[in-house]
Amino acid sequence: MQLDNDPSIKLSVACREYKQMTGDTIHVSSMHRWATRGLKGIRLRTEYAGGQRRTKRRWLQEFFDEVTAVANGSSAPRDPSCTETSVERELDAAGI
């Protein structure tokens, strides 16, 4: 098991990090929504530890970088499971 220098933080703590980054406040339910449903097709990366959903400061920054890229016109990364499903569908249609 390799530990990195970026410890996991509770989403309530991530809200405080958001305020430091932007100057705006955000409710913890928004963090949960970003983790489960996403924003502009991008989901906030999280993990469960101690029975709580947690994220990392690095993951929070990556999330905002990806959302910004999508908002500026680049496409959202495709979900690999969707791609695999469509490929399987095409192979079945071709009889392979």
C-alpha positions, 0 to 999 in steps of 0.5 A: 500500500502506497500512501501519498502526501495528499490525504483524503478529506471529508466533503465538508472540509472540501467545501472549505477548500472550495471557499479558499480557492474561489472565495465563494461558499458551497453546500456539502450537498453540491459536493455530493451531487458532483461526486454522484451525478457530476457537473457538465459530464464530469464527476468529482473523484471520491473514495469511501473511508471510515464510512464517509465519502472523501476526496483529495485536494488534488482530485478537487483541482482536477475536477475543476480543471476538467469542468473548465475545459468542457465549459471552454469547448473541449469535449467531456471524456467518454465513459469507457463502459459506454464505449465498450457497450456500443462496440459490443452492439456493433459486433453483435450486429455484424455477427461477430 
